[in-house]
């Protein structure tokens, strides 16, 4: 392996793609958290991504979401087996069989929205001395809740000198029924299992529902949560509309998140 692929910034780029598939714009934003410092321009980042692609360490795929800048479809990047081996050694194994596969087109909006939430969180938390820790990529965490399987979209800790705060994330694109008498693949089921899992979990955590298409959808989910939680004094479920989060001045310290009682919270404790 040549020295072309051994810079610390290369390693940080590849490590970022373990967390989630990311676009150039997301990687450029996330580079604000890199120990090697942020990329000076999109062109500099693109040159590095092209070299890593040519070296076989990442793959580039079109993203079926318009960029909104008149430039057509953007692209997202994923690790290859060689990229994973560079990070973790020759015996490295992917967390799932589809870890290296392109994202199914029907999942593009969901995965891209989840990545937006993660990148925004990482950058905002970094400004306060926190980092994302123990991240599970999308749908890689499988929890047994009294014999039923619960698969949150992702989980991570915010870890810093101010403490450790644990979160399970459910990215919602308004595709699942909130409640149905015909089937149990619903938001209500997720809420019920998350509430039961909190009783089983030794560590305190919060479940964050992130809606990407509707603020009204967020209200409906939190209303459903109010009818599910058995301990009404426990703040387990939080909700946020993605656009409000991404465009906030201080996403992790502002009281942007609503609970099932209509109370506002922040991801990290407020200092005032």
C-alpha positions in Angstrom: 0.0 0.0 0.0 1.5 3.4 -1.0 1.8 6.4 1.2 -1.0 8.0 -0.9 -3.5 6.3 1.3 -1.9 6.6 4.7 -2.6 10.1 5.8 -4.6 10.7 9.0 -7.3 12.5 7.0 -7.8 9.4 4.8 -8.3 7.3 7.9 -10.8 9.8 9.2 -12.7 9.8 5.9 -12.9 6.0 5.9 -13.9 5.9 9.6 -16.7 8.3 8.8 -18.1 5.9 6.2 -18.3 3.2 8.8 -20.9 5.3 10.5 -23.1 5.8 7.4 -23.0 6.3 3.7 -22.2 10.0 3.2 -22.3 12.5 0.3 -19.5 14.9 -0.5 -21.4 17.8 1.2 -21.9 15.7 4.3 -18.2 14.7 4.4 -17.1 18.3 3.9 -19.2 19.4 6.9 -18.1 16.4 9.0 -14.5 17.2 8.4 -14.8 20.1 10.8 -14.5 17.4 13.5 -11.3 15.8 12.0 -8.2 15.9 14.1 -6.3 16.8 10.9 -8.5 19.8 10.4 -11.3 20.4 7.9 -10.9 20.3 4.1 -10.1 23.7 2.7 -12.5 23.4 -0.2 -14.9 20.9 -1.9 -12.3 20.5 -4.7 -9.7 19.3 -2.2 -12.1 16.8 -0.7 -13.2 15.5 -4.1 -9.6 15.0 -5.2 -9.0 12.9 -2.1 -12.2 10.9 -2.6 -11.3 10.2 -6.2 -7.9 8.8 -5.1 -9.5 6.6 -2.5 -12.1 5.4 -5.1 -9.3 4.6 -7.6 -7.4 2.8 -4.9 -10.4 0.6 -4.3 -11.1 1.7 -0.7 -14.5 3.4 -1.3 -17.3 3.2 -3.9 -19.2 6.1 -5.3 -23.0 5.7 -6.1 -25.6 8.2 -7.4 -28.1 9.4 -4.8 -31.7 9.6 -6.1 -32.3 12.9 -4.3 -31.9 16.3 -6.2 -29.3 18.5 -4.7 -31.4 21.6 -5.2 -28.5 23.5 -6.8 -29.2 22.7 -10.4 -26.4 20.2 -10.6 -28.4 17.0 -11.0 -28.1 14.1 -8.7 -25.4 14.1 -6.0 -23.4 11.0 -5.0 -22.8 9.1 -1.8 -19.8 7.0 -0.8 -19.5 3.6 0.9 -16.6 1.6 2.2 -15.3 -1.4 0.2 -13.8 -4.5 1.8 -10.3 -3.1 1.2 -11.3 0.1 3.0 -12.6 -1.8 6.0 -9.4 -3.9 6.1 -7.3 -0.7 6.0 -9.1 0.5 9.2 -9.3 -2.7 11.2 -6.8 -5.2 9.7 -6.9 -8.2 7.3 -9.3 -10.1 9.5 -11.9 -7.3 9.5 -15.5 -8.5 8.9 -18.4 -6.3 8.0 -21.3 -6.0 10.5 -23.8 -7.4 7.9 -23.8 -9.0 4.4 -25.2 -5.8 2.8 -22.7 -3.5 4.5 -20.8 -2.9 1.2 -23.8 -3.0 -1.1 -25.4 0.1 -2.7 -28.3 1.5 -0.8 -31.7 0.4 -2.3 -33.2 3.3 -4.1 -36.4 3.1 -2.0 -34.2 3.7 1.0 -32.2 6.7 -0.3 -34.3 9.4 1.4 -34.3 7.5 4.7 -30.5 6.8 4.7 -29.7 10.4 3.5 -31.9 11.9 6.2 -30.4 9.7 8.9 -26.9 10.7 7.7 -27.9 14.4 7.9 -29.0 14.0 11.5 -25.7 12.1 12.4 -23.4 14.7 10.7 -25.3 17.6 12.2 -25.0 16.0 15.7 -21.3 15.2 15.3 -20.4 18.7 14.2 -22.5 20.5 16.8 -21.4 18.2 19.7 -17.7 18.6 18.7 -18.0 22.4 19.3 -18.9 21.5 23.0 -16.1 18.9 23.5 -18.2 15.8 22.7 -17.9 13.1 20.1 -20.1 10.4 18.7 -19.1 7.1 20.3 -20.1 3.5 19.9 -22.1 4.2 16.8 -24.1 1.3 15.2 -24.7 1.7 11.5 -28.2 1.7 10.1 -30.2 -1.3 11.1 -27.2 -3.1 12.6 -28.4 -3.2 16.2 -30.9 -6.0 17.0 -32.4 -5.9 20.5 -34.4 -8.8 22.0 -37.3 -7.3 24.0 -39.1 -10.1 25.8 -38.8 -12.3 22.7 -39.6 -9.6 20.2 -37.0 -8.0 17.9 -36.5 -4.3 18.0 -34.2 -2.8 15.3 -33.6 0.9 15.9 -32.2 2.8 12.9 -29.0 3.6 14.8 -27.6 4.2 18.2 -24.8 6.3 19.6 -23.4 7.9 22.7 -22.4 11.6 23.0 -19.2 11.2 25.0 -17.2 14.1 26.5 -15.7 15.6 29.7 -19.3 16.6 30.6 -20.5 13.0 30.7 -21.9 10.3 28.5 -25.4 10.4 27.0 -26.9 7.5 25.1 -29.5 7.7 22.3 -31.4 5.3 20.1 -32.5 7.0 16.8 -35.6 6.3 14.7 -35.6 8.2 11.4 -39.1 8.6 10.2 -40.0 9.3 6.5 -43.8 9.0 7.0 -43.9 5.6 5.4 -45.0 3.5 8.3 -48.5 3.4 9.7 -48.7 4.7 13.2 -51.2 2.1 14.3 -53.1 -0.6 12.4 -55.5 -3.4 13.3 -54.3 -5.4 10.4 -50.6 -5.7 11.0 -48.1 -4.9 13.7 -45.3 -3.3 11.6 -46.2 0.1 13.0 -44.9 3.1 14.9 -47.0 2.0 17.8 -45.1 -1.3 18.0 -41.8 0.5 18.0 -43.0 2.8 20.8 -44.2 -0.2 22.8 -41.0 -2.1 22.4 -38.8 0.9 23.2 -40.8 1.5 26.3 -40.4 -2.1 27.4 -36.7 -2.1 26.5 -36.1 0.9 28.7 -37.2 -1.3 31.7 -34.7 -3.9 30.7 -31.8 -1.6 30.0 -29.2 -1.0 32.7 -28.1 2.3 31.2 -30.3 5.4 30.9 -31.0 6.4 27.3 -33.4 8.3 25.2 -35.2 7.4 22.0 -35.3 10.2 19.4 -37.8 10.2 16.5 -36.6 12.3 13.6 -39.2 13.2 11.0 -38.0 14.4 7.7 -41.3 15.1 5.7 -43.8 16.6 8.2 -44.0 18.4 11.5 -47.5 17.2 11.8 -46.2 13.6 11.6 -43.9 14.4 14.6 -47.0 15.5 16.6 -48.8 12.3 15.7 -45.9 10.2 16.8 -45.6 12.0 20.1 -49.3 11.7 20.7 -49.0 8.0 20.1 -46.1 7.9 22.6 -48.2 9.5 25.2 -50.6 6.6 25.0 -47.9 4.0 25.2 -45.5 5.0 27.9 -46.4 3.3 31.2 -44.3 5.7 33.4 -45.6 9.2 32.5 -42.9 10.8 34.6 -40.1 9.3 32.5 -38.8 11.2 29.6 -37.9 8.5 27.2 -39.2 9.7 23.8 -38.0 12.9 22.1 -39.0 14.2 18.7 -37.5 16.7 16.2 -38.3 17.8 12.6 -35.1 17.3 10.7 -35.0 20.7 8.9 -35.4 22.5 12.2 -32.5 20.5 13.7 -30.1 20.9 10.7 -30.6 24.7 10.5 -30.4 25.4 14.2 -27.6 27.6 15.5 -26.7 25.1 18.2 -28.6 21.9 17.5 -27.4 19.9 20.6 -27.8 22.6 23.2 -30.9 24.4 22.1 -34.2 23.1 23.5 -35.5 21.9 20.1 -36.8 18.4 21.1 -40.3 17.8 22.2 -41.4 15.0 24.5 -44.8 13.3 24.7 -46.0 15.9 27.3 -45.1 18.9 25.0 -42.0 19.8 27.1 -38.8 20.9 25.4 -35.4 19.3 25.8 -31.9 19.5 24.3 -29.6 16.5 23.5 -26.9 17.8 25.8 -27.7 19.5 29.1 -28.0 23.3 28.8 -25.5 25.4 30.6 -27.8 28.2 31.7 
